[in-house]
Each structure stands twice: as structure tokens, then as C-alpha cells.
Amino acid sequence: MPDLLGDFAYTWPFALGFLGGYFLGAIPVGLLLTRLAGQGDIRKIGSGNIGATNVLRTGKKGLAALTMVLDICKAAGAVLIAQNFGPDMAIFAGAGAVLGHTFPVWLKFQGGKGVAASLGVMLALAWPVGLAMFGMWLGVLLVFRISSLAALVAATATPLAAKFLASPQVFEFSIAMATLVISRHWQNIVRLVQGKEPRVGGGNPN
């Protein structure tokens, strides 16, 4: 990995890759899709989040699925483009994409929680790790029907998968990614502990 405090003549391409990833990740897919579908401002319903889980609260399952797919694709796209310039550049672009999705400048830095974007980045950086992350997320979601729990378990398990299935750089990135995703779910964690976190499709956990 490049030394970010080193010669700017060497580090500027990585800064450019990060910014490219950031602005691609910052495209507010959920907000744009719900407006195009005539559902209004997604930030004014449910949790106010622009991610797929909150889009699902509009009652439009297809719209929620499309939001998740496009959030994954925009982050994966940033990595795949950057991979043409080397593995380090890909990681910088991936980090930018996750942060752009989570803190988009267009929405006063109030974006998603980073789950779909992180999944897209991991699929592009190291697809076995990405598949492990997706499998864990889907398995927990199907069993417990709690979106936040699925996200937290998947994020926590991803560094373990990366430790054995990816490079040291991807492993380090996965730790940072997991930390961000978990920190963005702190309110959900409180509700999970209290037994008040809603299930997908309605209702509270027993």
C-alpha cells in the first residue's frame, strides 16, 4: 500500500482513485428510484435511510431489490475500473465507494449504512469473500427476518473469511469496512438488545 504521507507526485493517483470511488458510491440510488417510482422522498419514511431496507417500507419489493442490486453494482464498478491500475488502487476506490454511499456529499453526508456497498466492493476485490458475506447475510435474514442482524453478522464474519480467502490488504480493508458497518448500526444494536428491532415484513422479534 502507498504511504499516504509520502511524495504527492506518487500519492495523487490514489487520491484520485479514492475520489472517483467516492462520487460513484455517493449516487443516492434508493432516493432516485423511489422518486422516479412516485414514492416521494424515502428520507421521510421509516428510518429515513436511503438503503434497500427502508425502500422496502414503501411496500415495493421490486424497488427495494433493485436498490440493493444497483448499490452493489456501483461499488463493484468503482473497484473493477480501478483494478486496471493495480490492486492498491482498487482498494482505495473501494474505500471511497463505501464512504461515498455512507456519507454522500449531496445529502449532507446522510446516506446508507454501507452494507450493499461493502458487499459490492468485496465481490469485486475477492469474490469468494464477497460470496461468503452474501451467504451469511442471506442465511441470517431468511432465518431471523431481521435485516440489521443479518448485516451485523455478515459484516463481523467477513474479516474472518478474508483472513483465509484474500490478500492481507483485503483483510485489513475488511476490518475497516466491518467497523464502519457496525458503527452505523448502533441504534439497531440497541433495539436488538431490547428485543424491539422490527422484522422484515412487519412485527417484532419474540
N, C-alpha and C positions, 0 to 999 in steps of 0.2 A: 504494500500500500504506500502511496506517496506521503511524504512529510508535508502536512498542511501548513507548517510554519517555514517551509523551505523557500527556495527561489520562486518568485511569482511567474517567471518565464517558464517554469516547469509545471507549476500547480494550476495555472489558469485553465488549461483544458478540462481538468477535473471539476473546477468550479463551474465551468460552462455545462458540463455533463450533468452536474447536480441541478443547476437551474433549469436545464431542459427537462429533466425528470420532474422537477417541482411543478412547472407550468403545465405539463401533460397530466400529472396526477391531480392538479388543482381544478381540472374540469369538473364542475358540480353535476355529475350525471343524474343523480336522483332528483335534484331540483329541476333540471332542464326537462327530464322525461315527464315528471308529474305536471309541470306547467303545460307541456305540449299535449298531454292527455286530458287537459281540462280539470285537473285535480287541485289546482291552486298552488299555494306556497307550502311545500312539505314541511317547512320550518315552523309552521303554525299549527301542526297537529302532533299528537303523540309526544314523543321525546324531543321533537324539534330537530332531530338528527336528519342528515340528508342521505343516510345509507339505506341499504335494501330492507333492513328490518323495519324501519319506520315507514318506508314506502309501502310495505305490506299492510300497514294500518289503514291505507286508503281502501283496502278491500280488493285491490288489483294485484292478484298473484303473479300474473304475467309481467306486469310492470316492475314488480319487485325483483323477479328473476332476471329480467333484462338489465335492471340497475346493477345487480351483483355481477352479471357477466361482463358488462361494459366497464365497471370499476376494476375488475380483474384484468381485462384486456388493456386498459390504458396504462396500468402499472407494468404489466408484462411487456407491452410495446416499448415503453421507455427503456427497459433493460435490454430487449432484443436489439434495438437500434444502437445502444451504447456498446453492446458486445462487439460490434465491428471495430471498436477502438481499444479493445482489451478487457480482461476480467475486472481490473480495478475500476475502470470507467463504468462498467456495468453496475458495480456495487454502489458507486456514487449516484448514478442515475436512479437506481432502485431506492436508495435512501431518500432522494429528492422526491420521487413519486409518492412514497408513503407519507412524507411530511406535507407534500402539496395536497394530498387527499384529506389529511387530517387537519391541516391549518391553511386553507385556501385564502389567498390574499383578497380575492373578490368578495368573500363572505365574512370579512372582518376576522379571519382566521378561525371561524367556527365551522368545521367540516365534519367528516365522518370519524369513525373510531379506528380506522386503519386495518380492519380485518380483511376485507376483499382486496384492498391494495397490497397488503402484505402477502396474501396468497398469490396474487399475480406475480409479484416480484420473485417469490420463492419458486414458483413454477418455471419462470424464465431463467433464474440463476442455477437451480439444481432441481430438475423436475421430480426426482424421487422424493426429495424433501417436501416439495410442494404437494405431491400426491399424498404423502403421509399426513401433512397438515390438513388437506381437504378431507381425507378419510376420517381423521379424528373428529374434525368439526361436524361432518355429516353424521357420523355414528352417534355422537353425544346428542345432536339435535333430534335425531329420529327417536332415541330412547327417552330423553327427558323433555323434548319440545321447549327448551329454554335457550333462546338464541345467544344470550350473553354467556351462559355456562359453556356452550359449545365453543364460543370464541375464546374464552379464557383457557379452557382445557387444550384447545388446538395451539394457541399461542405458547402455552407453557411447555407443551410436548415438542414443539418444533426445534428448539435448540438441541434437544436430545437426539432427534433424527438427524439434524445437521452435523452433529458431532461424529456420526458414523458414516454418513452418506454424502458429505460435501467437503469442500476445502476449508481450511482454518479461517479464511476470510469470510466465507459464507456463514460459518458457525458463529463468528463474532458478530456479524450483521444480524443473525437470527436472535441473538441475545438482546441486542438493542431494540429490535423490532418487537420482541415479546414484552420487553419492559414498557415500551410505548403503548402497545395494545392494552396491557393490564392496567396501566395508569389511567387510560381513557375510560376504563370500565369501573372506576372506583365506586360510583353511585350504584351500579348494578351489583357490585360485590356486597355492598351494604344491604341491598334488598334481598340478595340471595341468603345472606346470613340470617336475615329477619324472616325468611320464608315468604317474601312478598313480591318476588320477581315474577312478572306475568309470563305465561306460556305462549308460544306461537299458536295463534288460532283462538286465543282468549283463555281466561281462567288463571288462577294462581296455583303454584305448586302445593302439594299436600304438606 
